Amino acid sequence: MQTYEIPRDYKGEGRILYIFSTKGLIYTAVGAGIGLIFYLIFKTLGLSMIGLIITLIFALIGFVIGTLKVPESNAFEITKKTGGENIDDVIMRWIKFKKNGNKIYIYKLEEETKDE
């Protein structure tokens, strides 16, 4: 008798703590790390609650960037072009575009010359 593997759907098995994917957890930690800087500043001023709220907001922004996708909608030009892509991929492409000096390369086909 032979044994064989039954195909399984592995989607979602890379999740940590149910809502966090590995990438989402990393982005959340980076956002919270940036927020901790503000927390320490506000804590020295005696406003630790405001610093904690800002830290949570930065962590939430990091989670959204690492987890969600750009919605597919025809309402805006940006969502027409990037609908369905991860938000962090769109941001990274934008940063690379700005780093190159806003250059767009267009490949133009040469027109055929007529031999008469």
N, CA, C and O atoms as a GROMACS GRO file, in nm:
protein
  464
    1MET      N    1   0.083  -0.116   0.000
    1MET     CA    2   0.000   0.000   0.000
    1MET      C    3   0.089   0.125   0.000
    1MET      O    4   0.185   0.132   0.076
    2GLN      N    5   0.057   0.222  -0.085
    2GLN     CA    6   0.137   0.344  -0.096
    2GLN      C    7   0.077   0.457  -0.013
    2GLN      O    8  -0.044   0.463   0.008
    3THR      N    9   0.163   0.544   0.034
    3THR     CA   10   0.116   0.663   0.104
    3THR      C   11   0.140   0.784   0.016
    3THR      O   12   0.233   0.786  -0.064
    4TYR      N   13   0.059   0.883   0.031
    4TYR     CA   14   0.076   1.006  -0.045
    4TYR      C   15   0.030   1.124   0.040
    4TYR      O   16  -0.051   1.109   0.132
    5GLU      N   17   0.083   1.241   0.007
    5GLU     CA   18   0.052   1.363   0.079
    5GLU      C   19  -0.081   1.420   0.030
    5GLU      O   20  -0.106   1.427  -0.090
    6ILE      N   21  -0.164   1.459   0.121
    6ILE     CA   22  -0.288   1.527   0.086
    6ILE      C   23  -0.258   1.676   0.088
    6ILE      O   24  -0.209   1.729   0.187
    7PRO      N   25  -0.288   1.746  -0.023
    7PRO     CA   26  -0.258   1.890  -0.027
    7PRO      C   27  -0.341   1.965   0.078
    7PRO      O   28  -0.460   1.940   0.095
    8ARG      N   29  -0.275   2.057   0.147
    8ARG     CA   30  -0.342   2.137   0.248
    8ARG      C   31  -0.329   2.284   0.213
    8ARG      O   32  -0.237   2.326   0.144
    9ASP      N   33  -0.422   2.360   0.263
    9ASP     CA   34  -0.416   2.504   0.247
    9ASP      C   35  -0.332   2.559   0.361
    9ASP      O   36  -0.374   2.558   0.477
   10TYR      N   37  -0.212   2.608   0.329
   10TYR     CA   38  -0.120   2.658   0.430
   10TYR      C   39  -0.142   2.806   0.462
   10TYR      O   40  -0.072   2.862   0.547
   11LYS      N   41  -0.236   2.869   0.395
   11LYS     CA   42  -0.258   3.012   0.417
   11LYS      C   43  -0.301   3.036   0.561
   11LYS      O   44  -0.391   2.969   0.612
   12GLY      N   45  -0.238   3.129   0.625
   12GLY     CA   46  -0.272   3.164   0.762
   12GLY      C   47  -0.195   3.087   0.866
   12GLY      O   48  -0.206   3.119   0.985
   13GLU      N   49  -0.116   2.986   0.828
   13GLU     CA   50  -0.042   2.911   0.928
   13GLU      C   51   0.083   2.984   0.973
   13GLU      O   52   0.144   2.946   1.073
   14GLY      N   53   0.124   3.087   0.901
   14GLY     CA   54   0.239   3.165   0.941
   14GLY      C   55   0.202   3.277   1.036
   14GLY      O   56   0.282   3.368   1.057
   15ARG      N   57   0.085   3.274   1.091
   15ARG     CA   58   0.037   3.380   1.178
   15ARG      C   59   0.082   3.358   1.322
   15ARG      O   60   0.086   3.245   1.372
   16ILE      N   61   0.116   3.467   1.387
   16ILE     CA   62   0.156   3.465   1.526
   16ILE      C   63   0.047   3.538   1.605
   16ILE      O   64   0.007   3.648   1.566
   17LEU      N   65   0.000   3.482   1.711
   17LEU     CA   66  -0.106   3.543   1.793
   17LEU      C   67  -0.231   3.571   1.711
   17LEU      O   68  -0.299   3.671   1.734
   18TYR      N   69  -0.262   3.488   1.618
   18TYR     CA   70  -0.382   3.486   1.534
   18TYR      C   71  -0.395   3.605   1.438
   18TYR      O   72  -0.422   3.584   1.320
   19ILE      N   73  -0.377   3.730   1.484
   19ILE     CA   74  -0.397   3.843   1.392
   19ILE      C   75  -0.267   3.889   1.329
   19ILE      O   76  -0.270   3.961   1.229
   20PHE      N   77  -0.152   3.851   1.384
   20PHE     CA   78  -0.025   3.900   1.334
   20PHE      C   79   0.040   3.799   1.240
   20PHE      O   80   0.064   3.684   1.276
   21SER      N   81   0.067   3.844   1.119
   21SER     CA   82   0.159   3.767   1.035
   21SER      C   83   0.300   3.809   1.078
   21SER      O   84   0.315   3.903   1.156
   22THR      N   85   0.400   3.743   1.029
   22THR     CA   86   0.536   3.778   1.068
   22THR      C   87   0.569   3.920   1.024
   22THR      O   88   0.626   3.998   1.101
   23LYS      N   89   0.532   3.954   0.901
   23LYS     CA   90   0.558   4.088   0.849
   23LYS      C   91   0.479   4.193   0.928
   23LYS      O   92   0.531   4.300   0.959
   24GLY      N   93   0.353   4.162   0.960
   24GLY     CA   94   0.271   4.256   1.036
   24GLY      C   95   0.325   4.278   1.176
   24GLY      O   96   0.320   4.389   1.228
   25LEU      N   97   0.378   4.172   1.238
   25LEU     CA   98   0.435   4.185   1.372
   25LEU      C   99   0.561   4.272   1.368
   25LEU      O  100   0.584   4.352   1.459
   26ILE      N  101   0.642   4.256   1.265
   26ILE     CA  102   0.764   4.336   1.253
   26ILE      C  103   0.729   4.484   1.234
   26ILE      O  104   0.787   4.571   1.299
   27TYR      N  105   0.635   4.512   1.145
   27TYR     CA  106   0.595   4.651   1.122
   27TYR      C  107   0.531   4.711   1.248
   27TYR      O  108   0.552   4.829   1.276
   28THR      N  109   0.454   4.633   1.323
   28THR     CA  110   0.395   4.681   1.447
   28THR      C  111   0.503   4.714   1.549
   28THR      O  112   0.495   4.815   1.618
   29ALA      N  113   0.604   4.628   1.559
   29ALA     CA  114   0.713   4.652   1.653
   29ALA      C  115   0.793   4.776   1.615
   29ALA      O  116   0.833   4.853   1.702
   30VAL      N  117   0.816   4.796   1.485
   30VAL     CA  118   0.888   4.916   1.440
   30VAL      C  119   0.806   5.042   1.470
   30VAL      O  120   0.861   5.142   1.517
   31GLY      N  121   0.677   5.036   1.444
   31GLY     CA  122   0.590   5.150   1.475
   31GLY      C  123   0.586   5.179   1.623
   31GLY      O  124   0.591   5.295   1.664
   32ALA      N  125   0.579   5.075   1.706
   32ALA     CA  126   0.580   5.094   1.851
   32ALA      C  127   0.715   5.149   1.897
   32ALA      O  128   0.721   5.229   1.990
   33GLY      N  129   0.823   5.105   1.833
   33GLY     CA  130   0.955   5.157   1.867
   33GLY      C  131   0.966   5.306   1.840
   33GLY      O  132   1.023   5.380   1.920
   34ILE      N  133   0.911   5.350   1.727
   34ILE     CA  134   0.910   5.494   1.697
   34ILE      C  135   0.822   5.568   1.798
   34ILE      O  136   0.856   5.677   1.843
   35GLY      N  137   0.709   5.507   1.833
   35GLY     CA  138   0.621   5.568   1.932
   35GLY      C  139   0.683   5.575   2.070
   35GLY      O  140   0.653   5.667   2.146
   36LEU      N  141   0.770   5.480   2.103
   36LEU     CA  142   0.836   5.482   2.234
   36LEU      C  143   0.927   5.604   2.250
   36LEU      O  144   0.945   5.655   2.361
   37ILE      N  145   0.982   5.650   2.141
   37ILE     CA  146   1.063   5.772   2.146
   37ILE      C  147   0.977   5.889   2.195
   37ILE      O  148   1.018   5.965   2.282
   38PHE      N  149   0.857   5.901   2.137
   38PHE     CA  150   0.765   6.006   2.180
   38PHE      C  151   0.718   5.983   2.324
   38PHE      O  152   0.701   6.078   2.400
   39TYR      N  153   0.698   5.856   2.360
   39TYR     CA  154   0.657   5.825   2.497
   39TYR      C  155   0.762   5.874   2.597
   39TYR      O  156   0.728   5.935   2.698
   40LEU      N  157   0.888   5.849   2.568
   40LEU     CA  158   0.994   5.892   2.659
   40LEU      C  159   1.001   6.044   2.668
   40LEU      O  160   1.025   6.099   2.776
   41ILE      N  161   0.980   6.111   2.557
   41ILE     CA  162   0.980   6.258   2.557
   41ILE      C  163   0.865   6.311   2.641
   41ILE      O  164   0.884   6.399   2.726
   42PHE      N  165   0.744   6.257   2.619
   42PHE     CA  166   0.628   6.304   2.694
   42PHE      C  167   0.634   6.262   2.841
   42PHE      O  168   0.581   6.332   2.927
   43LYS      N  169   0.699   6.151   2.870
   43LYS     CA  170   0.712   6.106   3.009
   43LYS      C  171   0.800   6.204   3.088
   43LYS      O  172   0.771   6.232   3.204
   44THR      N  173   0.905   6.255   3.026
   44THR     CA  174   0.988   6.353   3.095
   44THR      C  175   0.913   6.483   3.120
   44THR      O  176   0.946   6.558   3.212
   45LEU      N  177   0.813   6.511   3.038
   45LEU     CA  178   0.731   6.631   3.057
   45LEU      C  179   0.616   6.607   3.154
   45LEU      O  180   0.541   6.700   3.185
   46GLY      N  181   0.601   6.483   3.201
   46GLY     CA  182   0.494   6.450   3.293
   46GLY      C  183   0.362   6.415   3.224
   46GLY      O  184   0.258   6.414   3.288
   47LEU      N  185   0.367   6.388   3.096
   47LEU     CA  186   0.246   6.354   3.019
   47LEU      C  187   0.258   6.211   2.964
   47LEU      O  188   0.252   6.190   2.844
   48SER      N  189   0.274   6.116   3.055
   48SER     CA  190   0.299   5.979   3.011
   48SER      C  191   0.178   5.917   2.941
   48SER      O  192   0.195   5.832   2.854
   49MET      N  193   0.056   5.958   2.977
   49MET     CA  194  -0.064   5.903   2.912
   49MET      C  195  -0.069   5.944   2.765
   49MET      O  196  -0.104   5.863   2.679
   50ILE      N  197  -0.036   6.067   2.736
   50ILE     CA  198  -0.034   6.113   2.596
   50ILE      C  199   0.074   6.038   2.519
   50ILE      O  200   0.053   6.000   2.404
   51GLY      N  201   0.190   6.017   2.582
   51GLY     CA  202   0.296   5.941   2.517
   51GLY      C  203   0.255   5.798   2.489
   51GLY      O  204   0.290   5.743   2.384
   52LEU      N  205   0.181   5.736   2.581
   52LEU     CA  206   0.134   5.600   2.560
   52LEU      C  207   0.032   5.593   2.445
   52LEU      O  208   0.034   5.499   2.366
   53ILE      N  209  -0.055   5.691   2.437
   53ILE     CA  210  -0.153   5.696   2.329
   53ILE      C  211  -0.082   5.712   2.194
   53ILE      O  212  -0.120   5.647   2.097
   54ILE      N  213   0.019   5.798   2.188
   54ILE     CA  214   0.094   5.817   2.064
   54ILE      C  215   0.167   5.689   2.026
   54ILE      O  216   0.175   5.655   1.908
   55THR      N  217   0.221   5.617   2.124
   55THR     CA  218   0.287   5.489   2.097
   55THR      C  219   0.190   5.389   2.037
   55THR      O  220   0.223   5.320   1.942
   56LEU      N  221   0.069   5.382   2.093
   56LEU     CA  222  -0.032   5.290   2.040
   56LEU      C  223  -0.075   5.329   1.898
   56LEU      O  224  -0.099   5.243   1.815
   57ILE      N  225  -0.084   5.458   1.873
   57ILE     CA  226  -0.121   5.504   1.738
   57ILE      C  227  -0.014   5.465   1.637
   57ILE      O  228  -0.046   5.418   1.528
   58PHE      N  229   0.114   5.483   1.672
   58PHE     CA  230   0.222   5.444   1.582
   58PHE      C  231   0.225   5.293   1.560
   58PHE      O  232   0.252   5.247   1.449
   59ALA      N  233   0.198   5.216   1.666
   59ALA     CA  234   0.193   5.071   1.652
   59ALA      C  235   0.078   5.030   1.560
   59ALA      O  236   0.093   4.939   1.479
   60LEU      N  237  -0.036   5.097   1.571
   60LEU     CA  238  -0.150   5.068   1.485
   60LEU      C  239  -0.120   5.104   1.340
   60LEU      O  240  -0.157   5.030   1.248
   61ILE      N  241  -0.052   5.216   1.318
   61ILE     CA  242  -0.012   5.253   1.182
   61ILE      C  243   0.082   5.149   1.123
   61ILE      O  244   0.068   5.111   1.007
   62GLY      N  245   0.177   5.102   1.203
   62GLY     CA  246   0.267   4.997   1.156
   62GLY      C  247   0.194   4.869   1.124
   62GLY      O  248   0.226   4.804   1.024
   63PHE      N  249   0.096   4.832   1.205
   63PHE     CA  250   0.017   4.711   1.180
   63PHE      C  251  -0.061   4.724   1.049
   63PHE      O  252  -0.066   4.630   0.970
   64VAL      N  253  -0.121   4.840   1.027
   64VAL     CA  254  -0.199   4.862   0.904
   64VAL      C  255  -0.110   4.855   0.782
   64VAL      O  256  -0.147   4.793   0.682
   65ILE      N  257   0.008   4.917   0.788
   65ILE     CA  258   0.099   4.916   0.674
   65ILE      C  259   0.147   4.774   0.645
   65ILE      O  260   0.159   4.736   0.528
   66GLY      N  261   0.175   4.697   0.748
   66GLY     CA  262   0.229   4.562   0.729
   66GLY      C  263   0.126   4.457   0.694
   66GLY      O  264   0.162   4.351   0.644
   67THR      N  265  -0.002   4.484   0.721
   67THR     CA  266  -0.103   4.380   0.707
   67THR      C  267  -0.200   4.403   0.592
   67THR      O  268  -0.231   4.310   0.517
   68LEU      N  269  -0.249   4.523   0.578
   68LEU     CA  270  -0.358   4.548   0.484
   68LEU      C  271  -0.309   4.572   0.341
   68LEU      O  272  -0.191   4.597   0.317
   69LYS      N  273  -0.403   4.562   0.248
   69LYS     CA  274  -0.377   4.586   0.107
   69LYS      C  275  -0.452   4.711   0.063
   69LYS      O  276  -0.549   4.752   0.127
   70VAL      N  277  -0.407   4.771  -0.046
   70VAL     CA  278  -0.476   4.887  -0.102
   70VAL      C  279  -0.608   4.837  -0.161
   70VAL      O  280  -0.608   4.741  -0.238
   71PRO      N  281  -0.720   4.900  -0.125
   71PRO     CA  282  -0.848   4.854  -0.178
   71PRO      C  283  -0.860   4.876  -0.328
   71PRO      O  284  -0.804   4.972  -0.382
   72GLU      N  285  -0.931   4.787  -0.394
   72GLU     CA  286  -0.954   4.802  -0.538
   72GLU      C  287  -1.078   4.888  -0.558
   72GLU      O  288  -1.190   4.846  -0.526
   73SER      N  289  -1.058   5.007  -0.612
   73SER     CA  290  -1.167   5.101  -0.632
   73SER      C  291  -1.135   5.188  -0.752
   73SER      O  292  -1.018   5.218  -0.778
   74ASN      N  293  -1.237   5.228  -0.824
   74ASN     CA  294  -1.218   5.317  -0.938
   74ASN      C  295  -1.240   5.463  -0.899
   74ASN      O  296  -1.236   5.551  -0.985
   75ALA      N  297  -1.262   5.490  -0.770
   75ALA     CA  298  -1.290   5.625  -0.725
   75ALA      C  299  -1.167   5.716  -0.735
   75ALA      O  300  -1.180   5.834  -0.767
   76PHE      N  301  -1.049   5.663  -0.708
   76PHE     CA  302  -0.928   5.744  -0.710
   76PHE      C  303  -0.828   5.682  -0.806
   76PHE      O  304  -0.829   5.561  -0.829
   77GLU      N  305  -0.740   5.765  -0.861
   77GLU     CA  306  -0.642   5.716  -0.958
   77GLU      C  307  -0.542   5.620  -0.892
   77GLU      O  308  -0.502   5.521  -0.953
   78ILE      N  309  -0.503   5.650  -0.768
   78ILE     CA  310  -0.404   5.565  -0.700
   78ILE      C  311  -0.460   5.425  -0.675
   78ILE      O  312  -0.386   5.327  -0.684
   79THR      N  313  -0.587   5.415  -0.643
   79THR     CA  314  -0.645   5.283  -0.617
   79THR      C  315  -0.673   5.207  -0.746
   79THR      O  316  -0.683   5.084  -0.744
   80LYS      N  317  -0.686   5.278  -0.857
   80LYS     CA  318  -0.700   5.209  -0.985
   80LYS      C  319  -0.572   5.136  -1.021
   80LYS      O  320  -0.574   5.024  -1.072
   81LYS      N  321  -0.457   5.203  -0.994
   81LYS     CA  322  -0.328   5.150  -1.035
   81LYS      C  323  -0.270   5.049  -0.936
   81LYS      O  324  -0.200   4.956  -0.976
   82THR      N  325  -0.299   5.067  -0.807
   82THR     CA  326  -0.235   4.982  -0.706
   82THR      C  327  -0.333   4.894  -0.630
   82THR      O  328  -0.294   4.834  -0.530
   83GLY      N  329  -0.454   4.884  -0.674
   83GLY     CA  330  -0.555   4.806  -0.603
   83GLY      C  331  -0.515   4.661  -0.586
   83GLY      O  332  -0.476   4.595  -0.683
   84GLY      N  333  -0.524   4.611  -0.463
   84GLY     CA  334  -0.492   4.472  -0.434
   84GLY      C  335  -0.348   4.446  -0.395
   84GLY      O  336  -0.314   4.333  -0.360
   85GLU      N  337  -0.263   4.548  -0.399
   85GLU     CA  338  -0.122   4.531  -0.361
   85GLU      C  339  -0.105   4.566  -0.213
   85GLU      O  340  -0.185   4.641  -0.158
   86ASN      N  341  -0.002   4.510  -0.150
   86ASN     CA  342   0.027   4.542  -0.011
   86ASN      C  343   0.068   4.688   0.001
   86ASN      O  344   0.135   4.743  -0.086
   87ILE      N  345   0.025   4.752   0.111
   87ILE     CA  346   0.054   4.893   0.131
   87ILE      C  347   0.205   4.917   0.141
   87ILE      O  348   0.256   5.016   0.088
   88ASP      N  349   0.276   4.828   0.208
   88ASP     CA  350   0.420   4.848   0.223
   88ASP      C  351   0.493   4.838   0.090
   88ASP      O  352   0.593   4.906   0.070
   89ASP      N  353   0.446   4.754  -0.002
   89ASP     CA  354   0.507   4.746  -0.135
   89ASP      C  355   0.487   4.877  -0.212
   89ASP      O  356   0.578   4.922  -0.282
   90VAL      N  357   0.369   4.936  -0.201
   90VAL     CA  358   0.341   5.062  -0.269
   90VAL      C  359   0.429   5.172  -0.212
   90VAL      O  360   0.483   5.254  -0.287
   91ILE      N  361   0.445   5.175  -0.080
   91ILE     CA  362   0.529   5.277  -0.016
   91ILE      C  363   0.675   5.260  -0.058
   91ILE      O  364   0.742   5.359  -0.086
   92MET      N  365   0.724   5.138  -0.062
   92MET     CA  366   0.863   5.113  -0.101
   92MET      C  367   0.888   5.155  -0.246
   92MET      O  368   0.992   5.212  -0.277
   93ARG      N  369   0.792   5.127  -0.336
   93ARG     CA  370   0.805   5.170  -0.476
   93ARG      C  371   0.808   5.322  -0.486
   93ARG      O  372   0.884   5.378  -0.565
   94TRP      N  373   0.725   5.389  -0.405
   94TRP     CA  374   0.720   5.534  -0.407
   94TRP      C  375   0.854   5.592  -0.359
   94TRP      O  376   0.904   5.688  -0.417
   95ILE      N  377   0.912   5.533  -0.253
   95ILE     CA  378   1.041   5.580  -0.202
   95ILE      C  379   1.149   5.562  -0.307
   95ILE      O  380   1.231   5.652  -0.327
   96LYS      N  381   1.152   5.448  -0.376
   96LYS     CA  382   1.251   5.424  -0.481
   96LYS      C  383   1.233   5.523  -0.596
   96LYS      O  384   1.331   5.571  -0.653
   97PHE      N  385   1.108   5.554  -0.630
   97PHE     CA  386   1.078   5.649  -0.736
   97PHE      C  387   1.131   5.788  -0.699
   97PHE      O  388   1.193   5.854  -0.782
   98LYS      N  389   1.106   5.831  -0.576
   98LYS     CA  390   1.153   5.962  -0.532
   98LYS      C  391   1.305   5.966  -0.522
   98LYS      O  392   1.367   6.069  -0.547
   99LYS      N  393   1.366   5.854  -0.485
   99LYS     CA  394   1.512   5.846  -0.472
   99LYS      C  395   1.580   5.860  -0.608
   99LYS      O  396   1.690   5.915  -0.616
  100ASN      N  397   1.516   5.812  -0.714
  100ASN     CA  398   1.572   5.820  -0.849
  100ASN      C  399   1.550   5.957  -0.913
  100ASN      O  400   1.590   5.977  -1.027
  101GLY      N  401   1.488   6.049  -0.845
  101GLY     CA  402   1.469   6.183  -0.900
  101GLY      C  403   1.348   6.194  -0.989
  101GLY      O  404   1.349   6.271  -1.084
  102ASN      N  405   1.244   6.118  -0.960
  102ASN     CA  406   1.118   6.124  -1.035
  102ASN      C  407   1.136   6.097  -1.184
  102ASN      O  408   1.071   6.162  -1.267
  103LYS      N  409   1.222   6.006  -1.219
  103LYS     CA  410   1.244   5.973  -1.359
  103LYS      C  411   1.157   5.855  -1.399
  103LYS      O  412   1.148   5.755  -1.328
  104ILE      N  413   1.093   5.868  -1.511
  104ILE     CA  414   1.015   5.760  -1.567
  104ILE      C  415   1.074   5.729  -1.704
  104ILE      O  416   1.090   5.818  -1.788
  105TYR      N  417   1.106   5.605  -1.726
  105TYR     CA  418   1.164   5.564  -1.853
  105TYR      C  419   1.054   5.504  -1.941
  105TYR      O  420   0.980   5.416  -1.898
  106ILE      N  421   1.047   5.554  -2.062
  106ILE     CA  422   0.947   5.506  -2.157
  106ILE      C  423   1.021   5.447  -2.276
  106ILE      O  424   1.108   5.511  -2.335
  107TYR      N  425   0.985   5.326  -2.310
  107TYR     CA  426   1.045   5.261  -2.425
  107TYR      C  427   0.959   5.291  -2.546
  107TYR      O  428   0.843   5.250  -2.554
  108LYS      N  429   1.018   5.365  -2.641
  108LYS     CA  430   0.943   5.407  -2.759
  108LYS      C  431   0.994   5.328  -2.878
  108LYS      O  432   1.114   5.326  -2.905
  109LEU      N  433   0.904   5.265  -2.948
  109LEU     CA  434   0.942   5.190  -3.066
  109LEU      C  435   0.975   5.287  -3.178
  109LEU      O  436   0.905   5.386  -3.200
  110GLU      N  437   1.082   5.256  -3.249
  110GLU     CA  438   1.121   5.341  -3.360
  110GLU      C  439   1.027   5.318  -3.478
  110GLU      O  440   0.986   5.205  -3.506
  111GLU      N  441   0.995   5.426  -3.544
  111GLU     CA  442   0.907   5.414  -3.660
  111GLU      C  443   0.985   5.356  -3.776
  111GLU      O  444   1.102   5.388  -3.797
  112GLU      N  445   0.919   5.270  -3.851
  112GLU     CA  446   0.985   5.208  -3.966
  112GLU      C  447   0.996   5.309  -4.079
  112GLU      O  448   0.901   5.382  -4.108
  113THR      N  449   1.110   5.313  -4.141
  113THR     CA  450   1.129   5.403  -4.254
  113THR      C  451   1.082   5.333  -4.381
  113THR      O  452   1.098   5.212  -4.397
  114LYS      N  453   1.024   5.410  -4.468
  114LYS     CA  454   0.974   5.353  -4.594
  114LYS      C  455   1.083   5.364  -4.700
  114LYS      O  456   1.136   5.472  -4.726
  115ASP      N  457   1.114   5.253  -4.759
  115ASP     CA  458   1.210   5.252  -4.869
  115ASP      C  459   1.134   5.262  -5.001
  115ASP      O  460   1.054   5.175  -5.035
  116GLU      N  461   1.159   5.369  -5.074
  116GLU     CA  462   1.089   5.385  -5.202
  116GLU      C  463   1.184   5.385  -5.315
  116GLU      O  464   1.143   5.397  -5.430
   0.00000   0.00000   0.00000
